[in-house]
Amino acid sequence: MKTNPVAGEQILQIVDNQLKSNDPPETRQTYDRLLQSGITDKNARMYIGQMCSC
């Protein structure tokens, strides 16, 4: 399956906006939990974005 790099960047921007505004708070909670488990910042944002785009 081909990926769409433009859509991918837009999804990451949405995740970044959610983290900045803490809305919904579950995004920040999940992000922090992923970082604490050793996941990198980039991968944590990507994992969250993948869940949001399902």
C-alpha distance matrix in Angstrom:
0.0 3.8 6.5 9.8 12.7 15.3 14.2 13.8 17.4 18.7 17.7 19.4 22.3 22.7 22.9 25.4 27.4 27.5 28.7 31.4 32.7 32.4 31.2 30.0 31.8 29.4 26.9 29.6 30.6 27.1 26.7 30.2 29.6 26.5 28.5 31.4 29.4 28.6 25.1 25.0 25.2 21.9 20.1 22.1 21.1 17.4 17.8 19.8 17.4 14.6 17.2 18.3 15.1 14.6
3.8 0.0 3.8 6.7 9.4 12.1 11.7 11.5 14.7 16.3 16.0 17.6 20.2 21.0 21.5 23.7 25.7 26.3 27.5 29.8 31.3 31.4 30.3 29.5 31.4 29.3 26.5 29.0 30.5 27.2 26.3 29.9 29.7 26.6 28.2 31.4 29.7 28.6 25.0 24.3 24.1 20.6 19.4 21.6 20.2 16.6 17.8 19.6 16.8 14.6 17.7 18.3 15.0 15.5
6.5 3.8 0.0 3.8 6.1 9.0 8.3 7.8 11.0 12.7 12.4 13.8 16.5 17.4 17.9 20.0 22.0 22.7 23.9 26.1 27.7 27.9 26.9 26.3 28.2 26.3 23.2 25.7 27.3 24.2 23.2 26.7 26.9 23.8 25.3 28.6 27.3 26.1 22.4 21.5 20.9 17.4 16.5 18.6 16.8 13.3 15.0 16.5 13.5 11.9 15.2 15.5 12.4 13.6
9.8 6.7 3.8 0.0 3.8 5.5 5.4 6.2 8.8 10.1 10.7 12.5 14.4 15.5 16.8 18.5 20.1 21.3 22.8 24.5 26.0 26.7 25.6 25.3 27.5 26.0 22.9 25.3 27.4 24.6 23.4 27.0 27.7 24.8 26.0 29.6 28.6 27.5 23.7 22.4 21.2 17.7 17.5 19.3 16.8 13.9 16.1 16.9 13.4 12.7 16.0 15.4 12.3 14.4
12.7 9.4 6.1 3.8 0.0 3.8 5.5 4.9 6.2 8.6 9.8 10.6 12.3 14.3 15.3 16.4 18.4 20.0 21.0 22.5 24.4 25.3 24.7 24.7 26.6 25.5 22.0 23.9 26.3 23.7 21.9 25.4 26.4 23.5 24.2 27.9 27.3 25.7 22.0 20.2 18.8 15.2 15.7 17.7 15.1 12.5 15.4 16.3 13.0 13.1 16.6 15.9 13.5 16.2
15.3 12.1 9.0 5.5 3.8 0.0 3.8 5.4 5.2 6.3 8.7 10.0 10.6 12.5 14.5 15.3 16.6 18.6 20.1 21.1 22.7 24.0 23.2 23.5 25.7 25.0 21.6 23.6 26.3 24.1 22.4 25.9 27.3 24.7 25.4 29.1 28.9 27.6 23.8 21.9 19.9 16.6 17.5 18.9 15.8 13.8 16.8 16.9 13.3 14.1 17.2 15.7 13.4 16.5
14.2 11.7 8.3 5.4 5.5 3.8 0.0 3.8 5.4 5.0 6.1 8.7 9.7 10.5 12.4 14.2 15.2 16.6 18.5 19.9 21.1 22.1 20.8 20.8 23.2 22.2 19.1 21.5 24.0 21.7 20.4 24.1 25.2 22.8 24.0 27.6 27.3 26.4 22.7 21.2 19.3 16.2 16.5 17.4 14.2 12.2 14.6 14.3 10.5 11.2 14.0 12.2 9.8 12.9
13.8 11.5 7.8 6.2 4.9 5.4 3.8 0.0 3.8 5.4 5.2 6.3 8.7 9.9 10.7 12.4 14.3 15.5 16.7 18.5 20.1 20.8 20.0 19.9 21.8 20.6 17.2 19.3 21.7 19.2 17.6 21.2 22.3 19.6 20.6 24.3 23.8 22.8 19.0 17.6 15.8 12.6 12.8 14.0 11.0 8.7 11.5 11.7 8.2 9.0 12.2 11.3 9.4 12.5
17.4 14.7 11.0 8.8 6.2 5.2 5.4 3.8 0.0 3.8 5.4 5.1 6.2 8.7 9.9 10.4 12.3 14.3 15.2 16.4 18.3 19.5 19.1 19.6 21.4 20.8 17.2 18.8 21.6 19.6 17.5 20.9 22.5 20.1 20.5 24.2 24.4 23.1 19.4 17.3 15.0 12.0 13.3 14.3 10.9 9.8 13.1 12.9 9.7 11.6 14.6 13.2 12.0 15.5
18.7 16.3 12.7 10.1 8.6 6.3 5.0 5.4 3.8 0.0 3.8 5.4 5.0 6.3 8.7 9.8 10.5 12.4 14.3 15.2 16.5 17.9 16.9 17.4 19.8 19.5 16.1 18.1 21.0 19.4 17.7 21.2 22.9 21.0 21.7 25.3 25.6 24.9 21.3 19.5 16.8 14.3 15.5 15.6 12.0 11.3 14.1 12.9 9.5 11.7 14.0 11.7 10.7 14.4
17.7 16.0 12.4 10.7 9.8 8.7 6.1 5.2 5.4 3.8 0.0 3.8 5.3 5.0 6.4 8.7 9.9 10.6 12.5 14.3 15.4 16.1 15.0 15.0 17.2 16.3 13.1 15.4 18.0 16.0 14.8 18.4 19.8 17.9 19.1 22.5 22.7 22.3 18.7 17.4 15.0 12.7 13.1 12.8 9.3 8.5 10.7 9.3 5.8 8.2 10.3 8.1 7.5 11.3
19.4 17.6 13.8 12.5 10.6 10.0 8.7 6.3 5.1 5.4 3.8 0.0 3.8 5.4 5.0 6.1 8.6 9.8 10.5 12.3 14.2 14.9 14.7 15.0 16.5 15.8 12.2 13.7 16.5 14.7 12.6 16.0 17.8 15.7 16.3 19.9 20.3 19.5 16.0 14.3 11.5 9.4 10.5 10.3 6.6 6.7 9.7 8.6 6.1 9.2 11.4 10.0 10.4 13.9
22.3 20.2 16.5 14.4 12.3 10.6 9.7 8.7 6.2 5.0 5.3 3.8 0.0 3.8 5.4 5.0 6.1 8.6 9.8 10.4 12.2 13.8 13.5 14.5 16.3 16.5 13.0 14.2 17.5 16.4 14.3 17.4 19.7 18.1 18.4 21.9 22.9 22.1 18.8 16.9 13.6 12.0 13.8 13.2 9.4 10.4 13.2 11.4 9.1 12.5 14.2 12.0 12.5 16.3
22.7 21.0 17.4 15.5 14.3 12.5 10.5 9.9 8.7 6.3 5.0 5.4 3.8 0.0 3.8 5.4 5.1 6.2 8.6 9.9 10.6 11.7 10.7 11.3 13.7 13.8 10.6 12.6 15.7 14.8 13.4 16.7 18.8 17.7 18.5 21.8 22.7 22.6 19.4 18.1 14.9 13.8 14.9 13.5 9.8 10.9 12.8 10.1 8.0 11.5 12.2 9.4 10.5 14.2
22.9 21.5 17.9 16.8 15.3 14.5 12.4 10.7 9.9 8.7 6.4 5.0 5.4 3.8 0.0 3.8 5.4 5.1 6.2 8.7 10.0 10.1 9.8 10.1 11.5 11.3 7.7 9.3 12.4 11.2 9.7 13.0 15.0 13.9 14.7 18.0 18.9 18.9 15.8 14.8 11.7 11.1 11.9 10.0 6.5 8.5 10.0 7.1 6.3 10.0 10.5 8.6 10.7 13.9
25.4 23.7 20.0 18.5 16.4 15.3 14.2 12.4 10.4 9.8 8.7 6.1 5.0 5.4 3.8 0.0 3.8 5.4 5.1 6.2 8.6 9.6 10.5 11.6 12.5 13.1 9.6 9.8 13.3 12.9 10.4 13.1 15.9 14.9 14.7 18.0 19.5 19.1 16.3 14.5 10.9 10.7 12.6 11.0 7.6 10.3 12.4 10.1 9.6 13.3 14.2 12.5 14.3 17.6
27.4 25.7 22.0 20.1 18.4 16.6 15.2 14.3 12.3 10.5 9.9 8.6 6.1 5.1 5.4 3.8 0.0 3.8 5.4 5.1 6.1 8.2 8.3 10.1 11.7 13.1 10.1 10.6 14.3 14.5 12.7 15.2 18.0 17.6 17.7 20.7 22.4 22.4 19.7 18.2 14.6 14.5 16.3 14.3 11.0 13.5 15.2 12.4 11.6 15.3 15.6 13.2 15.1 18.5
27.5 26.3 22.7 21.3 20.0 18.6 16.6 15.5 14.3 12.4 10.6 9.8 8.6 6.2 5.1 5.4 3.8 0.0 3.8 5.5 5.3 5.5 5.2 6.4 8.0 9.3 6.7 7.7 11.1 11.5 10.5 13.0 15.5 15.6 16.2 18.8 20.5 21.1 18.6 17.8 14.5 14.9 15.9 13.2 10.5 13.2 14.0 10.6 10.7 14.2 13.7 11.3 14.1 17.0
28.7 27.5 23.9 22.8 21.0 20.1 18.5 16.7 15.2 14.3 12.5 10.5 9.8 8.6 6.2 5.1 5.4 3.8 0.0 3.8 5.6 5.0 7.0 8.2 8.0 9.3 6.5 5.5 9.3 10.1 8.2 10.0 13.1 13.3 13.2 15.8 17.9 18.3 16.2 15.2 11.8 13.0 14.3 11.5 9.3 12.7 13.6 10.6 11.6 15.1 14.8 13.3 16.2 19.0
31.4 29.8 26.1 24.5 22.5 21.1 19.9 18.5 16.4 15.2 14.3 12.3 10.4 9.9 8.7 6.2 5.1 5.5 3.8 0.0 3.8 5.6 8.0 10.2 10.2 12.4 10.0 8.7 12.4 13.7 11.7 12.9 16.3 16.6 16.0 18.4 20.9 21.0 19.1 17.6 14.0 15.2 17.2 14.7 12.3 15.7 17.0 14.2 14.7 18.4 18.3 16.4 19.0 22.1
32.7 31.3 27.7 26.0 24.4 22.7 21.1 20.1 18.3 16.5 15.4 14.2 12.2 10.6 10.0 8.6 6.1 5.3 5.6 3.8 0.0 3.8 5.3 8.0 8.6 11.5 10.0 9.3 12.6 14.4 13.3 14.5 17.6 18.5 18.4 20.5 22.9 23.5 21.6 20.6 17.1 18.3 19.8 17.0 14.7 17.8 18.7 15.4 15.9 19.4 18.7 16.5 19.2 22.1
32.4 31.4 27.9 26.7 25.3 24.0 22.1 20.8 19.5 17.9 16.1 14.9 13.8 11.7 10.1 9.6 8.2 5.5 5.0 5.6 3.8 0.0 3.8 5.6 4.9 8.1 7.3 6.2 9.1 11.3 10.9 11.8 14.5 15.9 16.2 17.9 20.3 21.4 19.8 19.4 16.2 17.8 18.8 15.5 13.8 17.1 17.2 13.8 15.1 18.4 17.1 15.4 18.6 21.0
31.2 30.3 26.9 25.6 24.7 23.2 20.8 20.0 19.1 16.9 15.0 14.7 13.5 10.7 9.8 10.5 8.3 5.2 7.0 8.0 5.3 3.8 0.0 2.9 5.0 7.7 7.3 8.1 10.6 12.2 12.5 14.1 16.3 17.5 18.4 20.3 22.2 23.5 21.5 21.3 18.3 19.3 19.9 16.7 14.7 17.4 17.3 13.6 14.3 17.4 15.8 13.5 16.7 18.9
30.0 29.5 26.3 25.3 24.7 23.5 20.8 19.9 19.6 17.4 15.0 15.0 14.5 11.3 10.1 11.6 10.1 6.4 8.2 10.2 8.0 5.6 2.9 0.0 3.8 5.4 5.9 7.6 9.3 10.6 11.7 13.5 15.0 16.3 17.8 19.4 21.0 22.6 20.7 21.0 18.3 19.3 19.3 16.0 14.3 16.7 16.0 12.2 13.4 16.0 13.9 11.9 15.3 17.1
31.8 31.4 28.2 27.5 26.6 25.7 23.2 21.8 21.4 19.8 17.2 16.5 16.3 13.7 11.5 12.5 11.7 8.0 8.0 10.2 8.6 4.9 5.0 3.8 0.0 3.8 5.4 5.4 6.3 8.7 10.0 10.8 12.4 14.4 15.6 16.7 18.6 20.5 19.1 19.7 17.2 18.9 18.9 15.2 14.3 17.2 16.2 12.8 14.8 17.4 15.2 14.0 17.7 19.2
29.4 29.3 26.3 26.0 25.5 25.0 22.2 20.6 20.8 19.5 16.3 15.8 16.5 13.8 11.3 13.1 13.1 9.3 9.3 12.4 11.5 8.1 7.7 5.4 3.8 0.0 3.8 5.4 4.9 6.0 8.4 9.8 10.3 12.1 14.1 15.2 16.4 18.6 17.1 18.2 16.2 17.7 16.9 13.3 12.9 15.3 13.6 10.3 12.9 14.8 12.3 11.8 15.6 16.6
26.9 26.5 23.2 22.9 22.0 21.6 19.1 17.2 17.2 16.1 13.1 12.2 13.0 10.6 7.7 9.6 10.1 6.7 6.5 10.0 10.0 7.3 7.3 5.9 5.4 3.8 0.0 3.8 5.5 5.2 6.1 8.6 9.9 10.6 12.3 14.2 15.5 17.0 14.9 15.4 13.1 14.3 13.8 10.3 9.4 11.9 10.9 7.4 9.8 12.3 10.6 9.9 13.5 15.2
29.6 29.0 25.7 25.3 23.9 23.6 21.5 19.3 18.8 18.1 15.4 13.7 14.2 12.6 9.3 9.8 10.6 7.7 5.5 8.7 9.3 6.2 8.1 7.6 5.4 5.4 3.8 0.0 3.8 5.4 5.0 6.0 8.4 9.8 10.5 12.1 14.2 15.6 14.1 14.4 12.0 14.0 14.1 10.5 10.1 13.4 12.7 9.8 12.4 15.1 13.8 13.4 16.9 18.7
30.6 30.5 27.3 27.4 26.3 26.3 24.0 21.7 21.6 21.0 18.0 16.5 17.5 15.7 12.4 13.3 14.3 11.1 9.3 12.4 12.6 9.1 10.6 9.3 6.3 4.9 5.5 3.8 0.0 3.8 5.5 5.3 6.1 8.6 10.0 10.6 12.4 14.6 13.8 15.0 13.4 15.8 15.1 11.3 12.0 14.9 13.3 10.9 14.1 16.1 14.2 14.6 18.2 19.3
27.1 27.2 24.2 24.6 23.7 24.1 21.7 19.2 19.6 19.4 16.0 14.7 16.4 14.8 11.2 12.9 14.5 11.5 10.1 13.7 14.4 11.3 12.2 10.6 8.7 6.0 5.2 5.4 3.8 0.0 3.8 5.5 5.1 6.1 8.6 9.9 10.6 12.7 11.3 12.9 11.7 13.5 12.2 8.5 9.6 11.9 9.8 7.8 11.3 12.9 11.1 12.1 15.6 16.5
26.7 26.3 23.2 23.4 21.9 22.4 20.4 17.6 17.5 17.7 14.8 12.6 14.3 13.4 9.7 10.4 12.7 10.5 8.2 11.7 13.3 10.9 12.5 11.7 10.0 8.4 6.1 5.0 5.5 3.8 0.0 3.8 5.5 5.2 6.3 8.7 10.0 11.0 9.2 9.9 8.2 10.3 9.7 6.0 7.0 10.1 9.0 7.5 10.7 12.8 12.1 12.9 16.0 17.6
30.2 29.9 26.7 27.0 25.4 25.9 24.1 21.2 20.9 21.2 18.4 16.0 17.4 16.7 13.0 13.1 15.2 13.0 10.0 12.9 14.5 11.8 14.1 13.5 10.8 9.8 8.6 6.0 5.3 5.5 3.8 0.0 3.8 5.4 5.1 6.1 8.7 10.1 9.6 10.6 9.4 12.4 12.1 8.6 10.3 13.5 12.4 11.2 14.5 16.5 15.7 16.6 19.8 21.2
29.6 29.7 26.9 27.7 26.4 27.3 25.2 22.3 22.5 22.9 19.8 17.8 19.7 18.8 15.0 15.9 18.0 15.5 13.1 16.3 17.6 14.5 16.3 15.0 12.4 10.3 9.9 8.4 6.1 5.1 5.5 3.8 0.0 3.8 5.5 5.1 6.3 9.0 8.9 11.2 11.1 13.8 12.4 9.1 11.7 14.0 12.0 11.4 15.0 16.2 15.0 16.7 19.8 20.5
26.5 26.6 23.8 24.8 23.5 24.7 22.8 19.6 20.1 21.0 17.9 15.7 18.1 17.7 13.9 14.9 17.6 15.6 13.3 16.6 18.5 15.9 17.5 16.3 14.4 12.1 10.6 9.8 8.6 6.1 5.2 5.4 3.8 0.0 3.8 5.4 5.1 6.7 5.4 8.0 8.5 10.7 8.9 5.9 9.2 11.0 9.1 9.5 13.0 13.8 13.4 15.4 18.1 18.9
28.5 28.2 25.3 26.0 24.2 25.4 24.0 20.6 20.5 21.7 19.1 16.3 18.4 18.5 14.7 14.7 17.7 16.2 13.2 16.0 18.4 16.2 18.4 17.8 15.6 14.1 12.3 10.5 10.0 8.6 6.3 5.1 5.5 3.8 0.0 3.8 5.4 5.3 5.0 6.2 6.7 9.9 9.2 6.8 9.8 12.2 11.4 11.8 14.9 16.3 16.4 18.0 20.6 21.9
31.4 31.4 28.6 29.6 27.9 29.1 27.6 24.3 24.2 25.3 22.5 19.9 21.9 21.8 18.0 18.0 20.7 18.8 15.8 18.4 20.5 17.9 20.3 19.4 16.7 15.2 14.2 12.1 10.6 9.9 8.7 6.1 5.1 5.4 3.8 0.0 3.8 5.4 7.3 9.3 10.4 13.6 12.6 10.3 13.5 15.7 14.3 14.7 18.1 19.2 18.8 20.6 23.4 24.3
29.4 29.7 27.3 28.6 27.3 28.9 27.3 23.8 24.4 25.6 22.7 20.3 22.9 22.7 18.9 19.5 22.4 20.5 17.9 20.9 22.9 20.3 22.2 21.0 18.6 16.4 15.5 14.2 12.4 10.6 10.0 8.7 6.3 5.1 5.4 3.8 0.0 3.8 5.9 9.1 11.2 13.7 11.8 10.1 13.7 15.1 13.2 14.4 17.7 18.1 17.8 20.2 22.7 23.2
28.6 28.6 26.1 27.5 25.7 27.6 26.4 22.8 23.1 24.9 22.3 19.5 22.1 22.6 18.9 19.1 22.4 21.1 18.3 21.0 23.5 21.4 23.5 22.6 20.5 18.6 17.0 15.6 14.6 12.7 11.0 10.1 9.0 6.7 5.3 5.4 3.8 0.0 3.8 6.4 9.3 11.6 10.1 9.5 13.1 14.3 13.2 14.9 17.8 18.3 18.7 21.1 23.2 24.0
25.1 25.0 22.4 23.7 22.0 23.8 22.7 19.0 19.4 21.3 18.7 16.0 18.8 19.4 15.8 16.3 19.7 18.6 16.2 19.1 21.6 19.8 21.5 20.7 19.1 17.1 14.9 14.1 13.8 11.3 9.2 9.6 8.9 5.4 5.0 7.3 5.9 3.8 0.0 3.8 6.6 8.3 6.3 6.0 9.7 10.5 9.7 11.7 14.3 14.8 15.6 17.9 19.7 20.7
25.0 24.3 21.5 22.4 20.2 21.9 21.2 17.6 17.3 19.5 17.4 14.3 16.9 18.1 14.8 14.5 18.2 17.8 15.2 17.6 20.6 19.4 21.3 21.0 19.7 18.2 15.4 14.4 15.0 12.9 9.9 10.6 11.2 8.0 6.2 9.3 9.1 6.4 3.8 0.0 3.8 5.5 5.2 6.0 8.6 9.8 10.4 12.2 14.1 15.2 16.6 18.4 19.9 21.6
25.2 24.1 20.9 21.2 18.8 19.9 19.3 15.8 15.0 16.8 15.0 11.5 13.6 14.9 11.7 10.9 14.6 14.5 11.8 14.0 17.1 16.2 18.3 18.3 17.2 16.2 13.1 12.0 13.4 11.7 8.2 9.4 11.1 8.5 6.7 10.4 11.2 9.3 6.6 3.8 0.0 3.8 5.5 5.1 6.3 8.6 10.0 10.8 12.3 14.3 15.7 16.7 18.5 20.6
21.9 20.6 17.4 17.7 15.2 16.6 16.2 12.6 12.0 14.3 12.7 9.4 12.0 13.8 11.1 10.7 14.5 14.9 13.0 15.2 18.3 17.8 19.3 19.3 18.9 17.7 14.3 14.0 15.8 13.5 10.3 12.4 13.8 10.7 9.9 13.6 13.7 11.6 8.3 5.5 3.8 0.0 3.8 5.5 5.4 6.2 8.7 10.1 10.6 12.3 14.6 15.5 16.5 18.8
20.1 19.4 16.5 17.5 15.7 17.5 16.5 12.8 13.3 15.5 13.1 10.5 13.8 14.9 11.9 12.6 16.3 15.9 14.3 17.2 19.8 18.8 19.9 19.3 18.9 16.9 13.8 14.1 15.1 12.2 9.7 12.1 12.4 8.9 9.2 12.6 11.8 10.1 6.3 5.2 5.5 3.8 0.0 3.8 5.4 4.9 6.0 8.5 9.6 10.3 12.4 14.1 15.1 16.8
22.1 21.6 18.6 19.3 17.7 18.9 17.4 14.0 14.3 15.6 12.8 10.3 13.2 13.5 10.0 11.0 14.3 13.2 11.5 14.7 17.0 15.5 16.7 16.0 15.2 13.3 10.3 10.5 11.3 8.5 6.0 8.6 9.1 5.9 6.8 10.3 10.1 9.5 6.0 6.0 5.1 5.5 3.8 0.0 3.8 5.4 5.2 6.3 8.6 9.9 10.9 12.5 14.4 16.1
21.1 20.2 16.8 16.8 15.1 15.8 14.2 11.0 10.9 12.0 9.3 6.6 9.4 9.8 6.5 7.6 11.0 10.5 9.3 12.3 14.7 13.8 14.7 14.3 14.3 12.9 9.4 10.1 12.0 9.6 7.0 10.3 11.7 9.2 9.8 13.5 13.7 13.1 9.7 8.6 6.3 5.4 5.4 3.8 0.0 3.8 5.5 5.2 6.1 8.6 10.1 10.6 12.3 14.7
17.4 16.6 13.3 13.9 12.5 13.8 12.2 8.7 9.8 11.3 8.5 6.7 10.4 10.9 8.5 10.3 13.5 13.2 12.7 15.7 17.8 17.1 17.4 16.7 17.2 15.3 11.9 13.4 14.9 11.9 10.1 13.5 14.0 11.0 12.2 15.7 15.1 14.3 10.5 9.8 8.6 6.2 4.9 5.4 3.8 0.0 3.8 5.5 5.0 6.1 8.7 9.8 10.5 12.7
17.8 17.8 15.0 16.1 15.4 16.8 14.6 11.5 13.1 14.1 10.7 9.7 13.2 12.8 10.0 12.4 15.2 14.0 13.6 17.0 18.7 17.2 17.3 16.0 16.2 13.6 10.9 12.7 13.3 9.8 9.0 12.4 12.0 9.1 11.4 14.3 13.2 13.2 9.7 10.4 10.0 8.7 6.0 5.2 5.5 3.8 0.0 3.8 5.4 5.1 6.5 8.8 10.1 11.2
19.8 19.6 16.5 16.9 16.3 16.9 14.3 11.7 12.9 12.9 9.3 8.6 11.4 10.1 7.1 10.1 12.4 10.6 10.6 14.2 15.4 13.8 13.6 12.2 12.8 10.3 7.4 9.8 10.9 7.8 7.5 11.2 11.4 9.5 11.8 14.7 14.4 14.9 11.7 12.2 10.8 10.1 8.5 6.3 5.2 5.5 3.8 0.0 3.8 5.4 5.2 6.3 8.8 10.4
17.4 16.8 13.5 13.4 13.0 13.3 10.5 8.2 9.7 9.5 5.8 6.1 9.1 8.0 6.3 9.6 11.6 10.7 11.6 14.7 15.9 15.1 14.3 13.4 14.8 12.9 9.8 12.4 14.1 11.3 10.7 14.5 15.0 13.0 14.9 18.1 17.7 17.8 14.3 14.1 12.3 10.6 9.6 8.6 6.1 5.0 5.4 3.8 0.0 3.8 5.4 5.0 6.2 8.9
14.6 14.6 11.9 12.7 13.1 14.1 11.2 9.0 11.6 11.7 8.2 9.2 12.5 11.5 10.0 13.3 15.3 14.2 15.1 18.4 19.4 18.4 17.4 16.0 17.4 14.8 12.3 15.1 16.1 12.9 12.8 16.5 16.2 13.8 16.3 19.2 18.1 18.3 14.8 15.2 14.3 12.3 10.3 9.9 8.6 6.1 5.1 5.4 3.8 0.0 3.8 5.4 5.3 6.6
17.2 17.7 15.2 16.0 16.6 17.2 14.0 12.2 14.6 14.0 10.3 11.4 14.2 12.2 10.5 14.2 15.6 13.7 14.8 18.3 18.7 17.1 15.8 13.9 15.2 12.3 10.6 13.8 14.2 11.1 12.1 15.7 15.0 13.4 16.4 18.8 17.8 18.7 15.6 16.6 15.7 14.6 12.4 10.9 10.1 8.7 6.5 5.2 5.4 3.8 0.0 3.8 5.5 5.6
18.3 18.3 15.5 15.4 15.9 15.7 12.2 11.3 13.2 11.7 8.1 10.0 12.0 9.4 8.6 12.5 13.2 11.3 13.3 16.4 16.5 15.4 13.5 11.9 14.0 11.8 9.9 13.4 14.6 12.1 12.9 16.6 16.7 15.4 18.0 20.6 20.2 21.1 17.9 18.4 16.7 15.5 14.1 12.5 10.6 9.8 8.8 6.3 5.0 5.4 3.8 0.0 3.8 5.7
15.1 15.0 12.4 12.3 13.5 13.4 9.8 9.4 12.0 10.7 7.5 10.4 12.5 10.5 10.7 14.3 15.1 14.1 16.2 19.0 19.2 18.6 16.7 15.3 17.7 15.6 13.5 16.9 18.2 15.6 16.0 19.8 19.8 18.1 20.6 23.4 22.7 23.2 19.7 19.9 18.5 16.5 15.1 14.4 12.3 10.5 10.1 8.8 6.2 5.3 5.5 3.8 0.0 3.8
14.6 15.5 13.6 14.4 16.2 16.5 12.9 12.5 15.5 14.4 11.3 13.9 16.3 14.2 13.9 17.6 18.5 17.0 19.0 22.1 22.1 21.0 18.9 17.1 19.2 16.6 15.2 18.7 19.3 16.5 17.6 21.2 20.5 18.9 21.9 24.3 23.2 24.0 20.7 21.6 20.6 18.8 16.8 16.1 14.7 12.7 11.2 10.4 8.9 6.6 5.6 5.7 3.8 0.0
